[in-house]
Amino acid sequence: MLYLSSKGGDDGIHKLVDGEPPEELWSGSLGRVVAGPAISPDGRSIAFTAQKGGRNRLYLMNSDGTGVTQLAKSLEVRGAPSWSPGGGWLTIAAGEKEEEGLFKVVPLNEGPAIELIHGPALNPVWSPDGQFVVYAGVEIGTRFSLKAATADGQPYPIPEITLSRGSSRFAFLPNQQVLVVMEGEFWHKNFWSIDLTNGKRRQLTNFDTEYLISDFDIFPDGKQIIFGRLKERSNVILIDFLH
């Protein structure tokens, strides 16, 4: 498991393996990590966004923290990157020359990033079958809509989904077109699942008030959700995913 943590400074990336003490892969002193890291499908590489020199930059490193490389140096990155299901490339929300959009970045290709979607976007997440990517659109007031597009940048139809501020993290269940989101007021959100084939929603949790969830992810088997709870201090919590 990878998680963000600090030792009194900026957030870095830490690795936790069963039965072993936590290992720091990236120190916050090298640049504050601004969003959850993304592990490649084969588990060998980690992509992440870190703020360094006043800019949010996209980095790639090996799973043991070695071989750190900056990618797409011309981009001002926003939010977390997302691997394509095959692991051949990354999608990232970013700006370039005052233009915002979703960009395709091929780690082994030194060529420029390719724009997939033009316009404001944040936190892209690919469907397990690779047919489409879901991302957060423009925030209007305190709410924003989720949108989707194909790999060639064409709009992809999904049910209408509008979420509140602080819910920009979402994730797919493995091998399903079911999206897990956070819904509710800023200090009282719960997990919900939304079937993107028919729009069916199901509430998964019923937390107390003042339960601010900072980030979450889903286990590869789809049976559990792991998330950070932010109150007086942030805790990592594991819950069973009940089908």
DRENDRENRO-969663 format. One line per field, with one value per residue: residue in one letter; y, z, x of N, C-alpha, C in turn; residue number from 1. Coordinates in steps of 0.02 Angstrom, whole numbers. Example, Ala and Ser with C-alpha at 12.3 -4.5 7.8 and 13.67 -1.06 7.14 Angstrom:
BEGIN
resn	c(A|S)
n.c2	c(-284|-112)
n.c3	c(390|354)
n.c1	c(660|642)
ca.c2	c(-225|-53)
ca.c3	c(390|357)
ca.c1	c(615|684)
c.c2	c(-165|2)
c.c3	c(390|394)
c.c1	c(660|645)
resi	c(1|2)
This chain:
BEGIN
resn	c(M|L|Y|L|S|S|K|G|G|D|D|G|I|H|K|L|V|D|G|E|P|P|E|E|L|W|S|G|S|L|G|R|V|V|A|G|P|A|I|S|P|D|G|R|S|I|A|F|T|A|Q|K|G|G|R|N|R|L|Y|L|M|N|S|D|G|T|G|V|T|Q|L|A|K|S|L|E|V|R|G|A|P|S|W|S|P|G|G|G|W|L|T|I|A|A|G|E|K|E|E|E|G|L|F|K|V|V|P|L|N|E|G|P|A|I|E|L|I|H|G|P|A|L|N|P|V|W|S|P|D|G|Q|F|V|V|Y|A|G|V|E|I|G|T|R|F|S|L|K|A|A|T|A|D|G|Q|P|Y|P|I|P|E|I|T|L|S|R|G|S|S|R|F|A|F|L|P|N|Q|Q|V|L|V|V|M|E|G|E|F|W|H|K|N|F|W|S|I|D|L|T|N|G|K|R|R|Q|L|T|N|F|D|T|E|Y|L|I|S|D|F|D|I|F|P|D|G|K|Q|I|I|F|G|R|L|K|E|R|S|N|V|I|L|I|D|F|L|H)
n.c2	c(-59|112|273|445|544|641|700|806|901|934|829|665|510|353|179|32|-131|-292|-345|-277|-132|39|116|252|317|433|586|724|837|844|889|932|811|813|741|577|441|344|176|73|-47|-167|-158|-111|22|191|331|505|667|809|957|1070|1195|1292|1242|1117|958|812|651|497|342|194|51|33|157|204|272|397|502|648|685|749|892|1019|1036|1103|1022|955|884|703|576|450|282|202|56|-44|-3|66|203|367|468|636|779|944|1100|1193|1317|1411|1342|1225|1050|871|764|648|550|466|363|309|381|521|624|763|790|730|808|758|797|954|1091|1132|1006|867|744|612|447|287|171|-4|-85|-3|73|203|361|434|594|742|884|1060|1159|1224|1344|1258|1132|1000|916|747|689|598|519|445|352|422|548|578|620|518|430|438|410|554|635|725|800|856|986|931|800|750|636|477|306|154|-4|-161|-236|-197|-85|7|141|207|334|487|557|692|820|937|906|785|652|506|342|294|185|188|125|132|86|84|184|155|181|153|164|144|164|230|350|444|620|753|682|686|632|609|545|397|222|70|-103|-225|-341|-293|-299|-222|-56|67|208|378|464|625|719|777|727|633|472|305|196|40|-39|-165|-207|-228|-334)
n.c3	c(0|-40|31|80|184|315|399|491|395|222|129|85|-6|56|84|126|176|213|375|378|421|385|233|165|8|-67|-16|64|68|-54|-135|-120|-118|-203|-228|-225|-263|-416|-455|-576|-685|-688|-571|-562|-576|-517|-529|-497|-433|-391|-302|-347|-347|-361|-456|-510|-543|-649|-605|-621|-549|-499|-416|-298|-264|-334|-481|-519|-627|-717|-806|-956|-956|-991|-943|-826|-696|-633|-497|-480|-573|-696|-742|-901|-935|-992|-955|-1033|-1046|-972|-905|-874|-790|-838|-873|-1014|-1085|-1045|-1077|-1031|-997|-1027|-1038|-1132|-1085|-1129|-1046|-1093|-1203|-1267|-1329|-1352|-1237|-1273|-1310|-1251|-1208|-1218|-1110|-940|-820|-705|-607|-686|-718|-776|-853|-812|-928|-1019|-1110|-1088|-1005|-849|-780|-675|-704|-735|-589|-521|-420|-276|-326|-447|-607|-666|-808|-962|-1079|-1232|-1281|-1389|-1366|-1386|-1333|-1207|-1165|-1003|-852|-779|-660|-519|-402|-238|-175|-130|-164|-267|-287|-354|-399|-495|-475|-483|-644|-678|-733|-631|-526|-383|-273|-173|-80|-13|117|150|272|299|221|127|60|-100|-229|-406|-543|-702|-816|-801|-712|-581|-406|-249|-75|22|147|313|392|542|577|538|472|381|232|165|58|-47|-92|-187|-151|-252|-266|-255|-138|-26|42|63|159|205|353|400|539|690|670|534|494|437|373|359|275|249|89|54|-45)
n.c1	c(42|26|44|14|114|193|340|329|347|322|207|258|288|247|276|193|209|147|191|310|409|355|410|495|473|478|532|453|531|591|494|326|202|53|-62|-139|-27|-7|-9|66|-16|60|128|258|295|275|176|164|113|204|244|362|483|385|297|179|228|247|297|390|432|523|450|519|563|672|757|695|605|564|417|340|379|336|210|92|41|-114|-192|-211|-123|-175|-162|-173|-275|-194|-70|21|26|-2|-134|-167|-228|-198|-113|-57|33|-65|-179|-303|-334|-356|-218|-119|16|159|265|390|416|491|429|312|172|7|-143|-299|-427|-501|-509|-564|-526|-511|-428|-429|-497|-482|-595|-611|-607|-548|-621|-666|-633|-663|-692|-677|-776|-802|-813|-958|-1015|-1029|-1028|-997|-994|-977|-890|-861|-749|-689|-540|-491|-533|-667|-835|-911|-1056|-1126|-1224|-1305|-1209|-1185|-1082|-1027|-916|-753|-767|-692|-618|-633|-669|-658|-743|-659|-655|-784|-914|-940|-943|-865|-904|-897|-1024|-1121|-1126|-990|-922|-979|-981|-1023|-988|-1041|-1102|-1111|-1189|-1135|-1195|-1332|-1367|-1401|-1397|-1314|-1303|-1160|-1101|-1133|-1087|-1046|-1074|-955|-852|-732|-671|-516|-451|-463|-458|-483|-474|-385|-464|-590|-665|-645|-630|-509|-467|-426|-460|-495|-483|-448|-324|-254|-311|-283|-401|-485|-616|-740|-802|-961|-1055)
ca.c2	c(0|176|326|508|560|687|698|875|946|921|759|622|446|299|113|-14|-201|-333|-371|-238|-62|84|138|315|313|501|633|788|889|847|918|910|770|848|695|507|412|294|118|44|-113|-222|-147|-95|94|236|399|550|739|842|1029|1085|1258|1331|1210|1047|920|741|610|425|307|122|35|37|226|222|290|451|539|695|677|805|949|1081|1038|1121|966|965|823|638|543|386|237|166|-12|-84|21|94|276|401|525|685|846|991|1160|1205|1382|1439|1300|1169|991|806|749|581|551|400|368|292|423|588|672|805|761|735|830|716|836|1025|1123|1114|936|849|675|561|378|244|113|-64|-112|46|105|274|391|478|649|795|942|1126|1168|1281|1352|1207|1067|988|857|700|680|540|524|387|360|471|614|589|613|452|441|408|442|619|629|789|790|918|1001|883|733|742|571|423|247|99|-72|-202|-274|-176|-15|33|192|223|406|513|604|722|885|938|871|724|616|434|308|269|155|207|81|177|58|97|239|133|203|116|192|91|177|278|377|500|686|771|625|711|582|645|508|326|177|6|-160|-258|-391|-258|-315|-176|12|96|281|419|506|686|755|811|702|588|402|259|151|-13|-64|-217|-187|-278|-339)
ca.c3	c(0|-40|63|90|254|324|463|513|338|167|118|40|-22|98|62|181|156|272|417|372|440|328|196|129|-61|-91|40|50|59|-126|-169|-88|-159|-198|-238|-217|-318|-457|-467|-642|-680|-674|-505|-565|-580|-480|-556|-447|-443|-335|-312|-340|-381|-375|-508|-500|-595|-653|-596|-625|-516|-490|-356|-239|-254|-374|-551|-525|-690|-729|-871|-982|-919|-1009|-914|-756|-681|-584|-471|-483|-639|-701|-792|-946|-910|-1016|-924|-1081|-1044|-917|-919|-821|-800|-836|-915|-1055|-1120|-1023|-1100|-986|-1028|-1010|-1083|-1134|-1078|-1136|-1006|-1129|-1263|-1248|-1368|-1313|-1215|-1322|-1279|-1265|-1194|-1209|-1061|-870|-801|-646|-580|-732|-696|-833|-841|-813|-996|-1061|-1160|-1076|-946|-813|-749|-645|-746|-705|-527|-523|-350|-235|-356|-513|-641|-694|-879|-986|-1148|-1257|-1286|-1441|-1346|-1402|-1275|-1195|-1124|-937|-817|-750|-592|-492|-336|-202|-165|-87|-187|-332|-291|-369|-422|-521|-450|-533|-696|-681|-748|-570|-499|-312|-263|-108|-85|50|133|154|332|310|159|129|-2|-142|-293|-461|-602|-760|-870|-791|-667|-515|-351|-186|-21|49|217|349|441|584|552|546|449|319|200|125|-4|-39|-148|-182|-157|-318|-269|-253|-78|29|27|112|154|258|387|425|592|723|634|482|507|382|396|312|284|202|37|55|-109)
ca.c1	c(0|59|4|49|127|248|376|331|355|276|190|295|257|270|256|179|203|129|244|372|400|344|469|485|497|490|529|421|582|607|436|264|158|-11|-118|-120|12|-40|33|53|-50|106|157|329|308|231|171|137|119|237|256|433|500|325|257|159|262|231|357|384|487|514|411|561|582|730|745|646|609|510|384|300|405|302|143|77|-3|-167|-221|-177|-121|-210|-134|-218|-279|-137|-8|67|29|-35|-178|-160|-258|-142|-116|2|27|-128|-234|-315|-363|-328|-163|-91|88|189|327|451|420|513|392|266|109|-46|-205|-357|-487|-486|-553|-551|-537|-472|-428|-456|-496|-502|-637|-568|-599|-513|-664|-677|-604|-709|-655|-717|-781|-799|-851|-1004|-1033|-996|-1041|-968|-1020|-930|-894|-823|-727|-653|-467|-475|-558|-737|-879|-939|-1116|-1134|-1280|-1290|-1183|-1163|-1054|-1012|-845|-720|-782|-660|-587|-680|-632|-698|-736|-623|-691|-854|-926|-971|-900|-875|-896|-915|-1080|-1142|-1098|-917|-899|-1018|-987|-1025|-973|-1096|-1084|-1155|-1182|-1136|-1235|-1404|-1376|-1423|-1354|-1321|-1263|-1118|-1084|-1175|-1042|-1067|-1055|-885|-813|-704|-629|-466|-436|-480|-444|-518|-429|-389|-518|-654|-704|-632|-611|-464|-473|-399|-509|-464|-518|-393|-267|-277|-302|-298|-453|-502|-683|-760|-848|-1014|-1090)
c.c2	c(62|227|388|521|608|676|770|925|933|846|726|557|391|233|68|-84|-242|-357|-332|-166|-18|107|202|309|382|548|698|845|896|881|890|871|795|803|624|480|358|238|88|-24|-171|-213|-125|-20|132|305|444|623|770|915|1044|1148|1298|1302|1139|1007|846|701|536|395|233|109|35|107|248|246|345|492|587|685|741|871|1015|1090|1063|1073|983|897|761|611|477|345|210|93|-57|-62|54|169|303|455|572|749|897|1052|1167|1268|1411|1402|1240|1110|928|788|676|587|480|401|355|333|494|643|712|767|775|755|785|755|909|1056|1098|1041|920|775|623|491|335|187|50|-93|-63|81|180|296|437|532|701|856|1007|1129|1231|1289|1303|1137|1062|923|812|693|620|550|460|402|409|539|628|581|543|459|403|441|509|611|697|779|857|926|953|811|716|678|519|366|194|35|-114|-240|-257|-103|16|80|204|297|424|565|629|791|880|897|806|689|541|406|283|234|176|162|126|149|74|154|220|153|161|148|135|101|226|305|431|565|700|713|643|660|619|611|435|287|111|-51|-193|-309|-359|-269|-266|-107|35|171|315|463|565|718|796|789|650|516|361|206|101|-36|-118|-187|-242|-277|-353)
c.c3	c(0|-7|71|165|258|392|488|458|286|158|68|30|21|74|122|154|218|309|415|394|379|298|158|59|-89|-31|19|42|-13|-165|-138|-136|-149|-207|-232|-276|-354|-474|-535|-634|-665|-607|-505|-561|-540|-512|-503|-466|-381|-353|-297|-380|-400|-429|-488|-559|-591|-650|-603|-589|-512|-424|-292|-226|-294|-443|-560|-589|-695|-800|-891|-948|-935|-975|-842|-734|-627|-563|-483|-554|-637|-757|-838|-923|-932|-987|-971|-1078|-985|-943|-860|-839|-792|-879|-953|-1096|-1109|-1050|-1052|-1023|-996|-1062|-1076|-1133|-1082|-1101|-1045|-1192|-1241|-1288|-1324|-1292|-1267|-1287|-1301|-1259|-1185|-1160|-991|-855|-742|-631|-628|-704|-754|-811|-847|-883|-1043|-1113|-1151|-1011|-915|-779|-722|-691|-706|-642|-532|-453|-308|-264|-425|-541|-663|-769|-900|-1059|-1167|-1262|-1341|-1427|-1362|-1340|-1269|-1147|-1058|-904|-788|-677|-571|-420|-304|-193|-115|-108|-253|-339|-303|-400|-446|-480|-503|-579|-700|-701|-690|-537|-425|-303|-191|-117|-15|59|147|213|346|244|172|60|-36|-203|-345|-521|-664|-819|-863|-742|-596|-462|-289|-134|13|123|247|408|483|550|568|529|381|291|153|59|7|-100|-135|-192|-226|-324|-265|-190|-21|1|82|104|213|287|417|478|629|693|585|501|445|408|341|327|232|152|31|-11|-96)
c.c1	c(44|14|47|55|186|280|385|341|302|265|237|258|289|239|248|168|190|190|308|359|389|410|454|516|514|481|495|469|603|552|373|220|86|-71|-92|-80|-27|9|15|21|-3|142|229|344|255|234|140|150|150|250|329|449|439|280|238|186|244|296|339|444|471|478|452|587|643|709|694|658|551|483|349|318|370|235|143|22|-53|-194|-178|-177|-160|-177|-189|-219|-221|-71|41|74|-12|-81|-174|-197|-202|-158|-52|-10|-43|-189|-241|-345|-337|-275|-141|-15|114|257|391|461|437|477|344|203|55|-111|-263|-422|-466|-535|-537|-570|-493|-481|-459|-448|-522|-547|-594|-557|-565|-555|-669|-643|-655|-667|-703|-716|-777|-841|-892|-1032|-994|-1006|-1008|-998|-963|-943|-852|-805|-691|-579|-447|-507|-630|-781|-907|-998|-1115|-1195|-1258|-1270|-1156|-1143|-1037|-937|-814|-732|-747|-621|-642|-641|-681|-689|-701|-670|-765|-859|-966|-921|-916|-858|-910|-970|-1098|-1113|-1023|-892|-938|-1031|-989|-1006|-1037|-1066|-1136|-1140|-1188|-1174|-1309|-1418|-1396|-1372|-1367|-1275|-1225|-1102|-1133|-1134|-1075|-1048|-981|-839|-784|-655|-580|-451|-456|-458|-480|-468|-438|-444|-587|-694|-695|-614|-563|-464|-442|-454|-473|-509|-466|-326|-293|-261|-317|-345|-470|-574|-697|-808|-901|-1052|-1164)
resi	c(1|2|3|4|5|6|7|8|9|10|11|12|13|14|15|16|17|18|19|20|21|22|23|24|25|26|27|28|29|30|31|32|33|34|35|36|37|38|39|40|41|42|43|44|45|46|47|48|49|50|51|52|53|54|55|56|57|58|59|60|61|62|63|64|65|66|67|68|69|70|71|72|73|74|75|76|77|78|79|80|81|82|83|84|85|86|87|88|89|90|91|92|93|94|95|96|97|98|99|100|101|102|103|104|105|106|107|108|109|110|111|112|113|114|115|116|117|118|119|120|121|122|123|124|125|126|127|128|129|130|131|132|133|134|135|136|137|138|139|140|141|142|143|144|145|146|147|148|149|150|151|152|153|154|155|156|157|158|159|160|161|162|163|164|165|166|167|168|169|170|171|172|173|174|175|176|177|178|179|180|181|182|183|184|185|186|187|188|189|190|191|192|193|194|195|196|197|198|199|200|201|202|203|204|205|206|207|208|209|210|211|212|213|214|215|216|217|218|219|220|221|222|223|224|225|226|227|228|229|230|231|232|233|234|235|236|237|238|239|240|241|242|243)
